[in-house]
Amino acid sequence: MRGTPPRRPLPLFRSSAEDPADPAEPAENPQDPAETPGSATPGPASTPLPRLPISAGAVMTDQPTPSARRRFADALARHESHFDLTDAPGTSTLAAWFLGPKAENQQLLEDLVRSAVQAQADDRRELYPDDPVYVTEEMKRSEAYQQDVKNLRGEFETLLNSLRGSTPAWSYRFQGHMNWDLTLPGIAGYFAGMLYNQNNVAAEASPVTTLLEKAVGEDLCRLLGYAVGESWGHITCDGTVANLEAAWSARNLTYHPVAVAEAIRREAGLAAARDMTVPLPDGTERPLLELTPWQLVNLRPNTVLDLPTRLRNAYRLTDDQLNLVDRYTIQHLGYDSFRRFLKDEVEPGVILASATMHYSWPKAAAVLGIGRDNLLPVGVDLDARATVEARRELLDECLRLRRPVLLDVAVVGSTELSAVDPLAGILDLRDEYAQLGLGYPIHADAAWGGYFAAVKRPKPHNGKPRITPDLAMSRYVNEQYDALHRADSISIDPHKAGYVPYPAGGLCYRDKRQRDLIAMGAAYIDQGAPVDTNVGLFGVEGSKPGAAAAGVYLSHRVIRTDAGGYGRILGQALFNSKRFYAAVRTMARPGDPFTLATCQRIPAERAPHPDPTLVEEELAYISEHIVPKRNEELLGDHKAMKRLRELGSDQIIIGYAFNPVVDGRPNTSLKVANQLNEHIAQRLRLLPELVEPRTPQAHEMPPLIVTSSDFDPALHGREFIDAFCGRLGVVGEDPLTPVTYLISTTMDPWMTDTADGDFIPVLVEALRDTVVRCVEEMNLTP
Ligand SMILES: Cc1ncc(COP(=O)(O)O)c(C=O)c1O
């Protein structure tokens, strides 16, 4: 076989002197003239790596030998530093981060995509240069080839046309789901990675993109406040699978000490550890083998994760001996066989999760065989945040009934209202219950909210203020983000508030040893390898795209995960969402055929017994001092900025509902209000008839796109429903009637300072027209 020639650097990017459109060069931003260009430098990829060592002793099988795996890992580790994101230079010109609502950066995107194709083509030609071509010029001249190419182009054209029926997520008018434009580095990285079609299940099939995934996992951990080195993060296909993995590892963690105790008791090879002691949650130290099953399932997560290391170090047990534990685990036996170790002293475990949980949680409970009934919803307060008091009641019940808490899930940014649960209080509560003998892991479902931690991370370069200010989160929300690093695991999805292409969810463990509990294979064997060669061992997925890692990686390199990068995008989106909230909240004018209520209360409505006069005064202040002001004016008004910060949701999703006014009297029937909101939602969403064949001209597009949902009284509780209906001025005919409301997610960082100024008035006017038309069409009579 002919050898591989030495690689020469790929001319991926021309130097900025040659090409003013160089993406690494700070672009001019006509809408953000005050922005300070960052110290952007090309990423490390501008000096290509030598091809990573598939031949480093590893064989391309699913089960390489440990020594081959180790050699391969060592070889990979030598290249790891190329991809470290710790000191990613980042860039600072927001205008160069997205394609733009009118494809303003088309040329830049074309250049990036063309470079990726060029690099791919060069690579194919340069590697094994003496190998023959297959597609000859003669073939290309053949009629069949030419016809097939014509067909391909035709089919592609048809697909491109069909895709025009997709949701215009990039538009100012798209204020619906948690989805918006993609970052240019996210697209370019994904596209380039996709051309290589790497499979990140195992590094042998993806030597470069596995390192990229590792770098991204570490960067996500860093963003969340986890200690790099001790923690571990990886990319999953989505938030659903991230949550499933968190539930899976937590369940295994809870039952693990039972397996260890059982194995030590029965296996001669583990006899040396029979006198091992462990700390109980209340701090007392007791011999492991004397603990009851209830005590064993209630150790603190750290205590459980320490067990393998302690067995290895204190009792000098070998890997083979440690592996004897495996066959006693719930992972091996399944609950039905495992439960005999629990001796009827422990009832089936539960997962606690905020009532606002995403439906990935019932899925996880079902898939793990825990059962949906054992997923206990924690009641919410009037801000749709799960309360510590409601948790306390459930924990008391768990104690009384001897039901272990497999996992307690705090939602940090709920799917429908971006409500942030009181994570700090939830973590403190665990300490309190530790004294009563309860130990359990806590997961933060920050699949949506995780990237908002960037707003709080200091940026290395300070830019001058911009026209759209990035807004800090409210005091309450800040407190919860300060506590994130204390959660045992966190889901955080780059394909949500990381603005990168699907599929890219993410899961991080505070202590990387937690992933060993779900590892397929010898969980106890700490190979001590510097790089995981087989990421697929530690999660649900098998094959997965290296392209996703490449997309997230490049995005994090160019847009740092701190206040200067993602924090700017999300800080500006926060500001815009709050401005949008203020405008919607005050949009009803005297004589309008509707009133409205927002799911998130204004501060005056948060009093135990809101005073209507104070509510009116606050609304008048918002109408006068916030809604009509330009961003610069607002920025200069300290009081208004302070009040803006406390408006709207915990993040950037707001909820609201309208109520028709008939002959000057607001309707009082929930059923009628629901009909109106369903009607509006129908008008403001993309309908199937718009999809095929859509051209923007062929159908009337909604002037604004929102989404809708229902509050279920069984989940949200009477207090929440009654308070919201009270603000809307309606009562339910039946206490179980769900309440329909509209949802707007504002991920758009620039809609309040477009080239033509603030776009919110356009959106609110469109909303008003739609509401008025819908009320008229309902033909209501008093
Ligand atoms: C809080 C939360 N968790 C988990 C998920 C599930 O994420 P995915 O849709 O990527 O599976 C979502 C999705 O919206 C979510 O909002």
The ligand as an ORCA input file, in Angstrom:
! r2SCAN-3c Opt
* xyz 0 1
  C     -36.718     22.656     30.109
  C     -36.621     21.670     28.975
  N     -36.075     20.471     29.197
  C     -35.953     19.560     28.226
  C     -36.415     19.817     26.953
  C     -36.281     18.774     25.892
  O     -35.408     19.184     24.905
  P     -35.430     18.562     23.448
  O     -36.646     19.105     22.766
  O     -34.165     19.039     22.854
  O     -35.488     17.094     23.579
  C     -37.001     21.056     26.677
  C     -37.507     21.368     25.340
  O     -38.089     22.367     25.077
  C     -37.106     22.005     27.712
  O     -37.639     23.200     27.519
*
